[in-house]
């Protein structure tokens, strides 16, 4: 490569922030594994930790789209890197901590973080829609998925019922499959 392009610089920062997010998730999970005899974690925060890790990997995969943009300004750079920052913050708030002595502690920790995490994920979904439209000039798929995504996240943000969160975690996992599998196959 003869010269470093603006797109490459944007992609580098994008990947750096995503790498920090993946690293923080893995470090937190390693802490849970290390203290597995002492730590009891409810499955909901673990499920969302896996979902957030997959979201990080998905955004990483979309880094190639950044290289398709020919001209970059500082405003576009800040806007595009905001997505990984939002996801990093959501993951940092959601990942179970190694100080949970009981399943109830981990569930209480989950609900203490839930409103913030799901508000950040709504913001991330809106960022995704705006990024696709304004930077790429097209939607990667129908915006139907993002609208359904936002609806589920708003329900999660407003509810404090474990059953609602369990159903929504399963639904959200299916939404991710419905959105990302066709992208991966096509």
Backbone as a ProteinNet text record, in pm:
[ID]
protein_1_A
[PRIMARY]
XXXXXXXXXXXXXXXXXXXXXXXXXXXXXXXXXXXXXXXXXXXXXXXXXXXXXXXXXXXXXXXXXXXXXXXXXXXXXXXXXXXXXXXXXXXXXXXXXXXXXXXXXXXXXXXXXXXXXXXXXXXXXXXXXXXXXXXXXXXXXXXXXXXXXXXXXXXXXXXXXXXXXXXXXXXXXXXXXXXXXXXXXX
[TERTIARY]
86.1	0	90.6	71.9	158.1	130.3	3.7	-28.8	-142.2	-144.7	-251.3	-367	-484.6	-601.2	-678.9	-766.5	-853.4	-941.3	-991.6	-1075.5	-1002	-874.4	-794.7	-775.1	-756.2	-743.9	-873.7	-985.9	-1116	-1134.9	-1102.8	-1117	-1026.6	-906.7	-814.4	-874.4	-927.2	-985.8	-1109.3	-1190.7	-1309.8	-1271.1	-1169.2	-1123.4	-1061	-987.1	-924.7	-1029.7	-1134.8	-1239.9	-1314	-1343.3	-1408.8	-1320.3	-1191.3	-1098.2	-1097.2	-1105.3	-1112.2	-1239.3	-1350.4	-1476.6	-1469	-1416.2	-1401.5	-1307.8	-1198.8	-1104.3	-1167.4	-1248.2	-1310.9	-1410.2	-1482.3	-1575.3	-1497.7	-1390.1	-1312.4	-1244.7	-1194.3	-1132	-1235.6	-1354.3	-1459.7	-1500.8	-1513	-1549.3	-1438.7	-1313.9	-1202.6	-1208.1	-1246.3	-1261.6	-1371	-1479.1	-1587.8	-1542.2	-1468.6	-1419.5	-1318.8	-1233.9	-1132.4	-1195	-1306.7	-1373.1	-1500.5	-1505.8	-1628.7	-1683.5	-1598.8	-1647.5	-1720.4	-1681.6	-1739.4	-1851.5	-1856	-1947.2	-2065.8	-2182.5	-2305.7	-2372.8	-2388	-2440.1	-2568.3	-2669.3	-2794.8	-2766.2	-2843.1	-2816.6	-2845.5	-2934.9	-2967.7	-2846.4	-2769.5	-2653	-2550.6	-2542	-2450.2	-2498	-2628.9	-2683.6	-2656.7	-2679.1	-2654.9	-2506.7	-2421.9	-2278.2	-2240.4	-2295.4	-2269.7	-2326.4	-2446.8	-2507.6	-2421.4	-2374.4	-2290.5	-2157.2	-2101.9	-1978.6	-2003.7	-2115.1	-2149.4	-2172.7	-2229.5	-2250.5	-2116	-2019.1	-1885	-1824.8	-1836.4	-1780.9	-1851.2	-1980.7	-2055.8	-2010.2	-1994.2	-1945.1	-1805.8	-1722.9	-1589.1	-1599	-1689.4	-1705.1	-1747.3	-1823.8	-1869.9	-1762.8	-1644.2	-1535.4	-1503.8	-1523	-1496.6	-1581.2	-1702.2	-1788.3	-1725.6	-1647	-1580.1	-1485.1	-1420.3	-1323.2	-1390.1	-1521.9	-1594.2	-1621	-1615.6	-1639.7	-1512.8	-1527.8	-1410.1	-1356.9	-1444.7	-1400.1	-1453	-1364.3	-1398.5	-1369.9	-1461	-1437.3	-1432.8	-1393	-1382.4	-1518.6	-1624.5	-1759.2	-1801.1	-1774.8	-1808.2	-1725.9	-1597.3	-1509.7	-1565.2	-1601.1	-1654.5	-1785.3	-1870.9	-1999.2	-1979.6	-1894.3	-1875	-1811.5	-1717.7	-1654.3	-1743.5	-1851.1	-1944.5	-2012.4	-2037.1	-2102.7	-2024.7	-1896.7	-1819.4	-1807.2	-1804.3	-1797.4	-1925.8	-2040.1	-2169.3	-2173.2	-2129.7	-2130.5	-2034.2	-1918.5	-1820.4	-1880.6	-1948.8	-2011	-2122	-2202.2	-2309.9	-2251.9	-2148.4	-2087	-2025.8	-1960.7	-1899.7	-2001.1	-2120.9	-2225.3	-2295.8	-2298.9	-2377.2	-2300.2	-2173.9	-2098.3	-2100.8	-2137.1	-2144	-2010	-2016.8	-1895.7	-1864.4	-1738.7	-1693.7	-1725.6	-1795.3	-1826.9	-1970.2	-2033.9	-2170.1	-2164.1	-2208.3	-2204.2	-2322.2	-2433.4	-2552.6	-2611.1	-2695.9	-2766.4	-2851.7	-2910.4	-2994	-2910.6	-2786	-2696.3	-2670.9	-2645.1	-2615.8	-2739.5	-2856.8	-2980.2	-3008.1	-2982.4	-2999.3	-2901.5	-2779.1	-2678.8	-2724.3	-2780.4	-2832.3	-2941.2	-3038.4	-3147.2	-3102.4	-2999.9	-2944.6	-2883.9	-2827.8	-2763.1	-2856.9	-2967.1	-3050.6	-3101.1	-3155.5	-3212.5	-3105.8	-2988.8	-2879.3	-2832.3	-2811.4	-2760.8	-2857.1	-2984.4	-3078.5	-3104.8	-3093.3	-3099.1	-2979.6	-2861.5	-2742.9	-2760.3	-2822.2	-2843.1	-2948.5	-3047.3	-3140.7	-3062.8	-2977.2	-2893.5	-2804.6	-2750.8	-2668.6	-2749.8	-2873.2	-2959	-2988.6	-3015.8	-3038.1	-2911.1	-2796.7	-2667.6	-2648.2	-2684.4	-2669.2	-2752.8	-2876.5	-2964.1	-2904.2	-2864	-2808.4	-2677.6	-2593.6	-2465.9	-2487.4	-2576.3	-2603.2	-2656	-2749.6	-2814.1	-2723.4	-2663.7	-2588.7	-2448.3	-2382.9	-2247.8	-2243.8	-2328.7	-2328.8	-2431.8	-2528.9	-2632.7	-2735.2	-2730.9	-2825.2	-2835.1	-2938.5	-2951.6	-2894.7	-2820.8	-2765.9	-2877.6	-2983.8	-3106.1	-3221.3	-3340.7	-3457.6	-3443.3	-3479.4	-3473.9	-3574.8	-3657.8	-3752.6	-3682.7	-3563	-3490.6	-3450.7	-3405.6	-3365.4	-3485.6	-3599.1	-3719.9	-3766.6	-3765.6	-3802.1	-3700.8	-3575.4	-3466.7	-3494.9	-3527	-3554.3	-3676.1	-3778.9	-3899.9	-3868.1	-3792.2	-3755.9	-3670.4	-3576.1	-3488.1	-3565.4	-3665.6	-3747.2	-3824.8	-3879.1	-3948.5	-3850.7	-3730.6	-3629.7	-3592.5	-3586	-3549.3	-3655.6	-3781.8	-3892	-3934.2	-3905.9	-3951.9	-3845.6	-3893.7	-3803.5	-3848.9	-3918	-3967.7	-3874.3	-3831.1	-3737	-3794.8	-3922.8	-3985.7	-3985.5	-4013.4	-4011.3	-3869.8	-3771.8	-3632.3	-3588.3	-3637.2	-3602.7	-3658.7	-3786.5	-3849.2	-3780.3	-3750.9	-3686.8	-3543.7	-3471.5	-3335.6	-3341.7	-3438.7	-3455.7	-3497.3	-3592.5	-3637.7	-3524.3	-3447	-3336.1	-3231.1	-3207.5	-3113.5	-3163.1	-3294.1	-3352.3	-3343.2	-3364.5	-3350.3	-3208.4	-3110.9	-2972.2	-2945.6	-2996.3	-2980.4	-3049	-3172.8	-3247.3	-3180.1	-3108.1	-3041.7	-2903.2	-2825	-2685.8	-2660.9	-2740.8	-2718.7	-2728.3	-2832.9	-2835.6	-2716.3	-2670.8	-2553.3	-2429.9	-2418.8	-2304.1	-2309.2	-2428.1	-2442.1	-2439.1	-2464.9	-2475.9	-2364.8
-117.2	0	123.3	211.3	327	437.2	457	565.2	525.1	590.5	566.7	659.1	601	680.4	720.2	817.2	858.5	742.1	665.9	550.9	448.3	428.5	335	384.4	513.6	569.7	554.4	580.1	563.7	416.8	326.1	183.3	141.2	196.8	163.4	202.4	323.2	367.5	283.9	254.8	172	36.7	-26.8	-157.9	-149.6	-43.4	-27.2	-23.3	54.8	65.7	-67.4	-132.9	-263.8	-365.4	-360.5	-452.5	-429.8	-304.5	-275	-335.8	-327.4	-384.6	-535.9	-601.6	-747.3	-785	-710.8	-738.3	-724.8	-621.5	-603	-714.4	-761.2	-872.6	-999.1	-1025.1	-1146.1	-1142	-1025.8	-1012.7	-1037.7	-980.3	-1001.4	-1148.4	-1212.6	-1354.5	-1440.1	-1403.2	-1476.2	-1464.1	-1346.6	-1328.6	-1417	-1432.6	-1521.6	-1666.9	-1706.4	-1843.5	-1868.6	-1771	-1784.2	-1801.6	-1733.2	-1739.3	-1823.4	-1918.5	-1995.9	-2066.2	-2102.1	-2168.4	-2070.7	-1943.1	-1841.7	-1761.4	-1760.6	-1671.4	-1750.4	-1697.3	-1756.3	-1649.9	-1680.4	-1581.2	-1632.3	-1546.5	-1577.3	-1585.1	-1664.4	-1683.2	-1558.5	-1468.2	-1349.8	-1260	-1220.2	-1138.3	-1213.5	-1344.7	-1421.8	-1423.7	-1439.5	-1438.3	-1304.3	-1195.2	-1063.4	-1036.2	-1096.8	-1083.9	-1149.1	-1265.9	-1333.8	-1251.6	-1199.7	-1117.3	-994.2	-929	-809.9	-845.5	-959.6	-1003.5	-1025	-1089.2	-1109.2	-976	-879.5	-747.4	-680.2	-696.7	-643.8	-707.4	-839.4	-909	-867.3	-847	-802.7	-664.9	-573.5	-440.6	-449.9	-536	-554.9	-600	-692.5	-743.7	-631.3	-537.2	-426.3	-320.1	-340.5	-244.6	-227.2	-331.3	-320.8	-212	-189.8	-85.3	53.3	72.1	200.9	231.4	128.5	148.6	183.8	163.7	198.6	348.9	418.8	562.8	631.5	713.8	772.8	896.9	979.4	1102	1106.6	1147.8	1156.1	1294.5	1341.9	1463.6	1425.5	1518	1488.7	1453	1520.3	1491.3	1348.3	1301.4	1163	1064.9	1098.6	1015	999.8	1112	1108.2	1029.5	1053.4	984.3	833.5	790.7	647.3	579.3	645	581.6	585.7	662.4	666.1	530.7	456.2	325.7	228.6	204.7	116.9	168.9	300.5	357.2	324.1	340.1	308.4	160.8	74.2	-69.2	-104.7	-40.9	-61.2	-24.6	89.6	132.7	36.8	-9	-103.7	-233.5	-283.7	-408.8	-391	-278.8	-253.6	-252.3	-204.4	-198.7	-333.3	-416.7	-540.1	-661.2	-671.8	-793.5	-821.3	-944.3	-977	-955.5	-909.9	-886.2	-1009.6	-1027.1	-1145.3	-1137.9	-1032.1	-1021.3	-1065.5	-1136.4	-1185.1	-1315.5	-1310.3	-1429.2	-1522	-1465.1	-1546.3	-1511.6	-1601.2	-1576.9	-1450.3	-1430.2	-1312	-1184.4	-1188.1	-1071.8	-1036.9	-1139.5	-1113.3	-1062.3	-1112.6	-1064.5	-920.2	-887.1	-749.1	-657	-702.8	-624.9	-602.6	-707.3	-699.6	-592.6	-596.5	-499.3	-358	-345.4	-212.2	-149.7	-232.5	-183	-181.3	-256.2	-281.2	-154.8	-61.1	57.8	132.5	151.3	219	138.3	9.6	-75.3	-76.1	-94.9	-104.4	32.5	139.3	274.5	294.2	249.1	258.6	174.4	57.4	-27.5	30.7	102.6	175.8	281.7	353.9	455.4	390.7	273.4	201.6	162.8	117.8	81.7	204.4	317.6	441.6	483.2	468.1	496.8	408.2	279.7	186.2	227.6	267.1	311.9	435.4	532.1	655.9	631	544.2	514.5	449.8	353	285.9	384.6	465.8	555	670.9	738.4	859.1	831.4	726	700.1	605.2	504.4	408.4	443	527.5	564.4	454.3	352.8	241.3	168.8	87.4	0.4	-135.4	-198.4	-330.3	-432.2	-415.4	-493	-398.4	-451	-369.8	-311.6	-183.7	-125.5	-189.2	-279.9	-353.1	-415.3	-472.5	-539.8	-442.1	-324.1	-225.4	-172.7	-156.1	-108.9	-213.8	-339.2	-447.1	-455.6	-437.7	-432.9	-325.4	-206	-94	-124.1	-182.9	-214.2	-311.2	-415.2	-511.4	-444	-361.1	-292.8	-196.4	-129.4	-38.5	-117.8	-232.7	-318.2	-357.9	-396.7	-434.4	-317.2	-200.5	-80.7	-46.5	-69.7	-29.3	-136.4	-262	-370.2	-409.8	-451	-505.5	-646.1	-712.7	-847.6	-949.3	-1044.2	-1145	-1221.6	-1257.8	-1331.5	-1254.2	-1124.4	-1039.3	-1034.9	-1021.8	-1016.5	-1149.8	-1260.3	-1391.9	-1408.5	-1374.3	-1385.1	-1290.7	-1168.8	-1070.8	-1110.5	-1173.4	-1220.3	-1326.5	-1417.9	-1520.5	-1456.3	-1364.1	-1295	-1215.1	-1147.3	-1066.7	-1155.6	-1273.3	-1367.6	-1410.6	-1436.2	-1471.6	-1355.1	-1233.2	-1115.2	-1104	-1125.9	-1121.3	-1226.2	-1346.1	-1450.3	-1410.7	-1359	-1318.1	-1204.6	-1120.4	-1008.5	-1046.7	-1116.7	-1139.4	-1262.4	-1364.3	-1483.1	-1450.6	-1379	-1344.3	-1257.2	-1169.6	-1087.7	-1176.4	-1275	-1364.5	-1457.9	-1492.4	-1582.2	-1509.5	-1379.7	-1308.4	-1216.2
0	0	0	-96.1	-111.4	-12.1	20.9	113.1	206.2	320.2	416	380.2	362.7	326.1	451.2	434.1	544.6	588.9	492.2	524.2	608.1	579.5	657	800.2	816.9	951.4	1030.8	964.6	1030.6	1069.1	975.5	1003.1	1119.4	1125.9	1234.6	1370.2	1382.1	1508.4	1542.1	1442	1457.4	1516.4	1457.7	1502.7	1641.3	1667.4	1799.1	1910.2	1889.9	1991.7	2005.7	1893.7	1900.9	1973.2	1947.9	2013.8	2164.7	2205.7	2349.4	2409.3	2336.7	2384.7	2397.2	2293.4	2298.2	2412.4	2426.7	2534.7	2671.8	2690.9	2822.4	2853.4	2752.3	2772	2809.1	2735.7	2761.9	2899	2938.4	3070.9	3180.5	3165	3264.8	3270.7	3155	3152.9	3213.6	3189.2	3249.6	3401.9	3451.7	3596.3	3652.6	3576.4	3621	3622.7	3520.4	3513.3	3625.3	3649	3753.4	3891.7	3914.5	4046	4040.3	3950.6	3926.3	4049.7	4142.9	4264.1	4355.6	4349.7	4438.4	4374.6	4241.6	4169.6	4115.5	4139	4086.6	3999.8	3872.4	3778.8	3714.1	3711	3641.7	3491.5	3419.1	3277.1	3192.8	3238.2	3158	3130.4	3232.2	3200.3	3115	3132.6	3048.1	2902.8	2884.3	2748.2	2680.6	2753.5	2694.3	2673.4	2753.6	2731.5	2598.8	2573	2444.6	2328.7	2345	2239.3	2212.4	2318	2300.2	2235	2267.4	2201.2	2052.2	2018.5	1877	1805.7	1876.3	1815.8	1787.3	1877.2	1852.6	1726.5	1716.7	1600.9	1471.9	1480.2	1363.7	1316.4	1411.9	1373.7	1314.3	1370.4	1313.4	1168.3	1142.5	1006.5	910.6	960.2	876.5	854	908.8	888.5	740.6	663.9	520.2	454.6	508.2	452.7	468.7	573	595.3	480.3	429.9	322	189.2	179.6	57.4	45.5	157.7	157.6	107.6	4.7	-59.4	11.6	64.7	130.5	273.3	363.7	504.1	557.3	639.6	716.1	863.1	946.9	1089	1148.2	1103.2	1153.2	1123.4	1002.6	967.8	1051	1071.1	1152.2	1294.2	1356.2	1493	1496	1396.4	1392	1379.1	1288.8	1265.8	1386	1449.9	1566.4	1690.9	1686.2	1799.6	1820.5	1713.8	1726.3	1813.7	1784.7	1871.8	2015.3	2032.4	2167.7	2244.1	2178.6	2241.4	2281.2	2190.5	2218	2331.5	2333.9	2441.3	2576.9	2582.8	2708.3	2752.1	2655.8	2688.7	2744.1	2680.7	2726.8	2865.5	2887.9	3018.1	3130.6	3101	3203.9	3221.6	3117.3	3121.4	3172.4	3139.6	3170.1	3320.6	3358.5	3501.5	3571.2	3693.3	3772.7	3857.1	3886	3960.4	4109.3	4153.4	4295.4	4328.1	4237.2	4261	4339.6	4462.9	4548.3	4521.7	4474.6	4449.2	4312.9	4265	4138.8	4151	4268.3	4291	4281.3	4331.4	4319.9	4173.5	4092.5	3951.5	3878.3	3916.3	3853.9	3896.5	4022.2	4068.9	3995.7	3978.3	3904.3	3759.2	3699.4	3562.3	3552.4	3643.2	3636.8	3673.4	3755.7	3784.1	3658.7	3573	3451.2	3330.5	3338.2	3219.6	3150.7	3225	3162.1	3080.7	3138.2	3068.3	2947.5	2966.5	2858	2739.7	2766.2	2655.5	2591.2	2667.2	2607.5	2514.7	2557.2	2470.5	2344.8	2358.7	2241.1	2146.8	2199.7	2112.7	2035.5	2105.2	2040.7	1934.1	1962.3	1865.3	1741.7	1761.6	1647.7	1561.1	1625.9	1549.8	1476.4	1542.4	1479	1356	1368.8	1257.5	1137	1162.5	1053.6	986	1067.4	1012.4	937.5	990.1	925.4	789.7	784.6	657.6	553.7	594.8	499.1	456.6	553.7	520	467.1	513.8	466.1	347.2	347.8	238.9	131.9	166.8	70.9	49.5	131.8	117.4	250.7	263.6	378.5	341.1	434.3	406.6	387.9	461.8	447.4	478.8	475.6	508	648.8	667.2	801.6	897.4	846.6	929.6	1049.7	1026.4	1134	1243.1	1202.8	1302.8	1381	1313.5	1381.8	1483	1443.2	1534.8	1649.1	1617.3	1715.6	1820.5	1775.5	1866.2	1953.3	1893.4	1970.8	2085.7	2057.7	2161.6	2268.3	2226	2321.6	2411.3	2355.6	2437.5	2542.2	2503.3	2600.4	2711.6	2674.8	2774.3	2864.2	2805.9	2881	2985.5	2952.5	3039.7	3140.6	3110.8	3197.6	3300.3	3416.1	3519.2	3558.4	3467	3492.8	3426.1	3503.6	3454	3335.7	3341.7	3232.5	3101.9	3109	2989.1	2932.3	3019.5	2973.4	2913.7	2968.7	2915.5	2773.6	2755.5	2623.7	2524.5	2568	2479.3	2443.9	2535.7	2504.6	2394.8	2405.5	2302.1	2169.7	2175.6	2054.5	1991.5	2072.7	2021.6	1955.2	2013.2	1951.9	1814.3	1804.2	1673.6	1575.4	1625.1	1539	1484	1570.4	1525.5	1418	1439.7	1338	1208.3	1218.9	1099.9	1023.4	1093.5	1028.3	976.2	1057.6	1022.6	937.4	948.3	866.5	717.7	671.4	527.8	485.9	574	539.9	523.7	610.1	603.1	482.4	438.7	325.7	191.9	195.5	68.5	49.1
[MASK]
++++++++++++++++++++++++++++++++++++++++++++++++++++++++++++++++++++++++++++++++++++++++++++++++++++++++++++++++++++++++++++++++++++++++++++++++++++++++++++++++++++++++++++++++++++++++++

